């Protein structure tokens, strides 16, 4: 059955409540990403130009189970037993032991997963932040441990075929940070972006059926300036096919901030 999208008023009420919450411990965990000229591996509406990515700040690590439990304590309207149905699928935090805690079976410092776009967006608002735009994530993820743009290294890029799996480059908790001091951009988990609903220029796709998702996945195969940028291609194909209420066991998020 096709779901009715949440009204603008309902979403704004939840967003405003989150925006006025006190920021949590993750506030100190941001790293400045110096902006610069960048040619995305993704082709947005046939645009192949080099674009200027403004400087921004990005969380050094993804939001953890511990972080998100703290958010729920401050913002209980985002608990799985209280969140309005229009904002969540049945899988939302379904693996947690209780509605407000992950339980002892889950690592409190592991990235939180089974969180949809709405909840991720709300969390970032409590940080006086936002979700990163896709090109910002791509820009930061172009760095390896020593180079800010390592995309010319074919061997390094080939290892990204394992992104989103336990065999990913950055899957281990002690994997080194990249040149910006950011961890896990090529880890075992995908991450939400702020502009996920417009990655294919198609606007809001809430209520999209599975057949449509597959069609969008096929369309993305022709939407790349560099199809060999495996980490970016895999994330773009995944995110462009997901409605914002979707949850996955390997999909989490981190927050970003615009900087002067």
Protein Blocks (a to p, Z undefined) as FASTA:
>chain_A
ZZddddfklmmmmmmmmmmpccdfklmmcccddddddddfbdgehiabdcddddddddfb
dcdfklmmmmmmmmmmlpfklgcfklpcfkloklpmblkbgbjmbcfkbccehiafklmm
mmmmmnopadddfklmmmmmmpcfkbcblklpmklmmmmmmgoiakbmklpmklccdfko
pghklccbdcddfklmmmnonajaehiafklmmmmmmmmmmmcfblmlmmlmmmmmmmmm
pcfkbccfkbccddddddZZ
